[in-house]
Amino acid sequence: MTREKELREQIIAFGRLTYERHLLVAMDGNLSARLPDGNILCTQAGCHKGFLNDDHLVVIDPSGKKLRGKGRPTSEMAMHLACYQERPDVKAVIHAHPPMSIAFTIANQSLARCILPEVVLTLGTVPTVDYETTGTMDLADKIRPYIRNHDAILMDRHGAVCLGTDLLEAFCRLETLEHTATITKWARDMGHVKELPADEAIKLRSMGLKRYGGPPSAVAKADEPCADLPNVCTDCTGCSNPHPSGIGPKADLRLVRVNSLGKPEVKMPNVSPQESAAIESVVLEEVMRALKG
């Protein structure tokens, strides 16, 4: 079996698996793999990934010019090419729309958190890229800096792009991302998301880079004080609203307490009585709305 034939079969198989695992629906998503000659085998634009066949695959050159196949290459061709251009070690790319992960971006909640040991080992932190129009060169250019340093990336409202040395590795990273989002959501629903201690997160990440590899730029940092984790992670407070780089934003709110009369009492530094009264009014209004359902 030729390498291209093998990769065609793999793209078809992982396209169907991605659909069956509810990581995309309808015409969403796209998959690609780098051929031995440097050209790219990718899914056709507007095809259902759950029902892929060989006719849905197109070969393009590294500049995006179509060489073989029916129809047009994926509309996200620029994003796939950016991945291969920035990372010579990458041989496969999967872009999908995992629902829980996308929900985190819509809720403006970051997944750049050190929570699950296995995820820190294999992925480190997962950044969220600011919104950009789908299928554009602007989107491809916006994710380039993240591609250099991460194997799994979230795009605001648009889904995930996962990279690998083969399609299985890219798919595993996609599954891991959505699994992490789901567990984090469940933990939040139960009342609290507990971070790993900073020293343990760094230990795990350093171990993972040496054991499993990752972006060359990240592997090169395996023995640095924070490995490839953001320096701010060492100061992580475990707050519920982390910054995309891995640490929560500073907040001056120190205490909100509801007194026996059901009135919120808000204590904030450097706030005048008039401002405090206005804040109390807003908090009371929100509390009453929540109680009324």
KESETI-226130 format. One record per residue (C-alpha): x, y, z negated; residue number from 1. Coordinates in steps of 0.5 Angstrom, whole numbers. Each point is the difference from the previous one (the first is absolute). Example, Ala and Ser with C-alpha at 12.3 -4.5 7.8 and 13.67 -1.06 7.14 Angstrom:
BEGIN
- 25	-9	-16	1;
- 2	7	2	2;
//
This chain:
BEGIN
- 0	0	0	1;
- 3	7	2	2;
- 0	5	-6	3;
- -5	5	4	4;
- -5	-6	0	5;
- 1	-1	-7	6;
- -1	7	-2	7;
- -6	0	4	8;
- -3	-6	-4	9;
- 2	4	-6	10;
- -3	6	1	11;
- -7	-3	2	12;
- 1	-4	-6	13;
- 1	6	-5	14;
- -5	4	4	15;
- -5	-5	-2	16;
- 2	-1	-7	17;
- 0	7	-1	18;
- -7	1	2	19;
- -2	-6	-4	20;
- 3	3	-6	21;
- -4	6	0	22;
- 6	4	2	23;
- -3	3	6	24;
- -6	0	4	25;
- -3	1	7	26;
- 5	3	4	27;
- 5	3	-6	28;
- 7	-1	0	29;
- 6	-3	4	30;
- 6	-5	0	31;
- 6	0	3	32;
- 7	-4	1	33;
- 7	2	2	34;
- 2	-5	6	35;
- 7	-2	1	36;
- 1	4	6	37;
- -2	6	-5	38;
- -7	1	4	39;
- -6	0	-5	40;
- -6	-4	1	41;
- -6	3	-3	42;
- -8	-1	0	43;
- -4	4	5	44;
- -4	6	-2	45;
- -7	-1	-2	46;
- 0	-8	-1	47;
- -3	-4	-6	48;
- 6	-3	-4	49;
- -5	-5	-3	50;
- 0	-3	8	51;
- 6	1	3	52;
- 3	-4	6	53;
- 6	1	4	54;
- -4	5	5	55;
- 0	5	-6	56;
- 8	0	0	57;
- 4	6	3	58;
- 7	0	1	59;
- 3	7	0	60;
- 8	3	0	61;
- 3	4	-6	62;
- -3	6	3	63;
- -7	-2	0	64;
- 0	-1	8	65;
- -5	-6	2	66;
- 4	-6	3	67;
- -5	-6	0	68;
- -7	-2	-2	69;
- -7	3	1	70;
- -3	6	-3	71;
- 3	6	-4	72;
- 5	-2	-6	73;
- -3	2	-7	74;
- -2	7	-1	75;
- 5	0	-6	76;
- 6	-2	5	77;
- 4	7	-2	78;
- 0	-3	-8	79;
- 2	-7	2	80;
- 6	3	4	81;
- 2	5	-6	82;
- 0	-6	-4	83;
- 5	-4	5	84;
- 4	6	1	85;
- 1	2	-7	86;
- 1	-7	-2	87;
- 5	-5	4	88;
- -1	-5	-5	89;
- -8	0	1	90;
- -2	-5	5	91;
- -8	0	-2	92;
- -5	5	-1	93;
- -7	0	-3	94;
- -5	6	0	95;
- -7	-2	-4	96;
- -5	3	-4	97;
- 0	-3	-7	98;
- -6	3	-3	99;
- 2	0	-7	100;
- 6	3	2	101;
- -3	5	4	102;
- -5	2	-6	103;
- 6	2	-4	104;
- 2	5	5	105;
- -7	3	1	106;
- 0	0	-8	107;
- 6	4	0	108;
- 3	-6	-4	109;
- 7	-2	1	110;
- 3	-7	1	111;
- 7	2	-2	112;
- 0	-3	-6	113;
- 4	-5	-4	114;
- -5	-5	-2	115;
- 0	-7	2	116;
- 7	-3	0	117;
- 0	-4	6	118;
- -2	6	4	119;
- 6	4	-3	120;
- 4	-6	2	121;
- -2	0	7	122;
- -3	7	2	123;
- 3	5	-5	124;
- -5	6	0	125;
- -5	1	5	126;
- -1	7	3	127;
- -6	3	3	128;
- 1	5	6	129;
- -4	6	1	130;
- -5	0	5	131;
- 1	1	7	132;
- -4	-2	6	133;
- 0	-7	2	134;
- 3	-2	6	135;
- 5	6	1	136;
- 7	1	0	137;
- -1	5	-6	138;
- -2	-6	-4	139;
- 6	-4	3	140;
- 5	5	-2	141;
- -4	1	-7	142;
- 2	-7	-2	143;
- 7	0	3	144;
- 3	2	-7	145;
- -4	-5	-4	146;
- 2	-6	5	147;
- 7	1	-1	148;
- -1	-1	-7	149;
- -6	-5	-1	150;
- -3	-6	2	151;
- -7	1	-1	152;
- -3	7	1	153;
- -7	3	-1	154;
- -3	6	4	155;
- -5	4	-3	156;
- -7	-3	3	157;
- 3	-4	5	158;
- 3	-6	-3	159;
- 6	-3	-1	160;
- 6	-2	5	161;
- 5	-6	-3	162;
- 7	-2	3	163;
- 3	-6	0	164;
- 6	-4	3	165;
- -6	-5	3	166;
- -7	1	0	167;
- -1	-5	-6	168;
- 4	5	-4	169;
- -4	6	3	170;
- -7	-4	-2	171;
- 3	-2	-7	172;
- 1	8	-1	173;
- -7	2	2	174;
- -3	-6	-4	175;
- 4	3	-6	176;
- -2	7	1	177;
- -7	-2	0	178;
- 1	-4	-6	179;
- 3	5	-4	180;
- -5	5	1	181;
- -6	-5	-2	182;
- 4	-2	-6	183;
- 1	8	-2	184;
- -7	1	1	185;
- -3	-5	-4	186;
- 5	2	-6	187;
- -2	7	1	188;
- -8	-2	0	189;
- 2	-4	-7	190;
- 3	7	-3	191;
- 7	0	1	192;
- 6	-1	5	193;
- 6	-2	-4	194;
- 7	2	4	195;
- 6	-5	-1	196;
- 5	4	-4	197;
- 5	4	4	198;
- 6	-4	-2	199;
- -3	-7	2	200;
- -3	3	7	201;
- 7	2	2	202;
- 3	-7	-2	203;
- -5	-3	4	204;
- 1	4	6	205;
- 7	-1	0	206;
- -1	-7	-1	207;
- -5	0	6	208;
- 5	4	5	209;
- 5	-5	-1	210;
- -4	-6	0	211;
- -5	1	5	212;
- 3	6	4	213;
- -4	6	3	214;
- 2	6	4	215;
- 7	1	0	216;
- 0	7	-3	217;
- -3	-3	-6	218;
- 4	-6	0	219;
- 6	5	-1	220;
- -3	2	-6	221;
- -1	-6	-4	222;
- 6	1	-5	223;
- -2	8	-1	224;
- -3	2	-6	225;
- -7	0	2	226;
- 1	-5	6	227;
- -4	3	6	228;
- -6	2	-5	229;
- -1	8	0	230;
- 4	3	-6	231;
- -6	3	-3	232;
- -3	-8	-1	233;
- 5	0	-6	234;
- -4	6	-4	235;
- -7	-4	2	236;
- -5	1	-5	237;
- -5	-5	3	238;
- -5	5	1	239;
- -6	-1	4	240;
- 1	5	6	241;
- 7	-1	2	242;
- 4	4	5	243;
- 1	-4	7	244;
- 7	0	-2	245;
- -1	-4	-6	246;
- -1	5	-6	247;
- -7	3	-2	248;
- 0	8	1	249;
- 1	4	-7	250;
- -7	2	-3	251;
- -1	6	-5	252;
- -6	-4	-3	253;
- 1	-3	-7	254;
- -6	-2	-3	255;
- -8	0	2	256;
- -4	-2	-6	257;
- -8	-1	0	258;
- -2	3	-7	259;
- -6	-3	-4	260;
- -5	5	4	261;
- 2	-3	6	262;
- 4	6	2	263;
- 7	-1	3	264;
- 6	4	-3	265;
- 6	1	4	266;
- 6	2	-2	267;
- 5	3	5	268;
- 7	4	-2	269;
- 0	7	3	270;
- -7	0	1	271;
- -5	6	-2	272;
- -6	-1	-4	273;
- -4	2	6	274;
- 3	-4	5	275;
- 0	-6	-5	276;
- -8	1	-1	277;
- -1	0	8	278;
- 4	-7	0	279;
- -4	-2	-6	280;
- -6	1	4	281;
- 2	-3	7	282;
- 2	-6	-4	283;
- -7	-1	-4	284;
- -3	1	7	285;
- 4	-6	2	286;
- -1	-4	-6	287;
- -8	1	0	288;
- 0	-2	8	289;
- 4	-6	-2	290;
- -5	-2	-6	291;
- -6	1	5	292;
- 3	-5	5	293;
//
